[in-house]
Amino acid sequence: MSNAEETTSWPELAIGLYDRLNERNAEIVYDFDNFELSVPSAAKDSAVHAPWKMNGKLKITTRNGVSS
């Protein structure tokens, strides 16, 4: 990421990720088995973290087009 501003919020991160994936018509599949993640409340050092636990599949598909 050259010449890009630093992402400072989760919505900015999600929008940026979606835009990048959509440019590539990407599909990403994650398969979780007792996966634990500590999710911060903000994009800063003093953020509070919440534990998330995941099992199963998460599928992200992007499609560039206009619905009729």
C-alpha positions as CSV (number, residue, x, y, z in Angstrom):
1,M,0.0,0.0,0.0
2,S,2.0,2.9,-1.2
3,N,0.8,6.5,-1.0
4,A,-2.3,5.4,1.0
5,E,-3.6,6.9,4.2
6,E,-3.6,4.8,7.2
7,T,-6.9,3.1,8.0
8,T,-8.2,4.3,11.4
9,S,-11.6,2.5,11.7
10,W,-13.1,-0.9,11.1
11,P,-15.6,0.5,8.5
12,E,-12.7,2.0,6.5
13,L,-10.9,-1.3,6.7
14,A,-14.0,-3.2,5.5
15,I,-14.6,-0.8,2.6
16,G,-11.0,-1.0,1.5
17,L,-10.9,-4.7,1.6
18,Y,-14.2,-5.0,-0.3
19,D,-13.0,-2.6,-3.0
20,R,-9.8,-4.6,-3.4
21,L,-11.5,-7.9,-3.6
22,N,-14.2,-6.6,-5.9
23,E,-11.6,-5.4,-8.4
24,R,-10.4,-8.9,-8.6
25,N,-13.8,-10.7,-8.6
26,A,-12.4,-12.7,-5.6
27,E,-13.7,-15.5,-3.5
28,I,-12.2,-16.3,-0.2
29,V,-13.3,-19.2,2.0
30,Y,-12.1,-19.6,5.6
31,D,-12.8,-22.9,7.5
32,F,-12.6,-22.4,11.3
33,D,-12.2,-25.1,13.9
34,N,-12.2,-23.7,17.5
35,F,-10.6,-20.5,16.3
36,E,-10.3,-17.7,18.8
37,L,-9.5,-14.1,17.9
38,S,-9.1,-11.1,20.1
39,V,-10.9,-8.3,18.3
40,P,-10.1,-4.7,19.2
41,S,-12.8,-2.0,19.7
42,A,-10.8,0.5,17.7
43,A,-7.7,0.8,15.5
44,K,-5.4,2.2,18.3
45,D,-3.1,0.9,21.0
46,S,-5.5,1.6,23.8
47,A,-8.4,-0.4,22.3
48,V,-10.4,-2.8,24.4
49,H,-10.4,-6.4,23.1
50,A,-13.3,-8.8,22.9
51,P,-12.8,-12.6,22.4
52,W,-14.5,-14.1,19.3
53,K,-14.8,-17.8,18.8
54,M,-15.5,-19.3,15.4
55,N,-16.4,-22.8,14.1
56,G,-17.6,-23.5,10.5
57,K,-17.1,-21.7,7.2
58,L,-17.0,-18.1,6.2
59,K,-17.3,-17.4,2.5
60,I,-16.7,-14.0,1.0
61,T,-17.5,-13.5,-2.7
62,T,-17.5,-10.3,-4.6
63,R,-19.1,-9.6,-7.9
64,N,-18.9,-6.4,-10.0
65,G,-22.0,-5.8,-11.9
66,V,-25.4,-4.0,-12.0
67,S,-28.5,-5.9,-10.9
68,S,-31.4,-5.7,-13.3
